[in-house]
């Protein structure tokens, strides 16, 4: 099993450009998440999904959109990139068992995005 | 005030030392407490989880939760260079899966 994979690994954008980050998992997990990680800020939840066709806003959703058309994929879109969106983006997935602590989140390797 | 506070370090110790990593929190609803380990340029991986107060041991690692003080700790015994990583505490009140992460403490174990 590949676990959680993210595409691309690195990307440099100019302000105003758009792009889509792809996350894929092969563990049949119901829940998927997009986080951004910035120095001194930790991991912050952007959007999440509790199942195919559903999405919800997290802590810092502004400037991002998501889609979960297939259970195994979760896409994060930036419509008009801004320098403030320079960050490392992590996707994660989990399979709910009714007890949050046991619902380990499996993280992908991250995408390093720079917006100039 | 952040819900979860964690000393960012960096923390540098000699090989074999006992390491103590700590987090404080303000949300009394948190019931589940986790520690993730993140190697450089990698995604976080779950290291340990605990529910409610008390200690949990797994090899060289011990997780401790004191809900009355809203304080959690991770102890690493006989630290190894391979333990060099950033350690993130995380906690949740249960339910739909929202997990709040600390900012992480960077640990370096010197051979």
Interface residues (C-beta under 8 A of the other chain):
Chain A: X4 X31 X40 X41 X42 X43 X45 X48 X50 X90 X92 X94 X96 X99 X100 X101 X102 X103 X104 X105 X107 X108 X109 X110
Chain B: X4 X6 X8 X31 X32 X33 X34 X41 X42 X43 X44 X45 X46 X49 X50 X51 X88 X92 X93 X94 X95 X96 X97 X98 X99 X101 X102 X103 X104
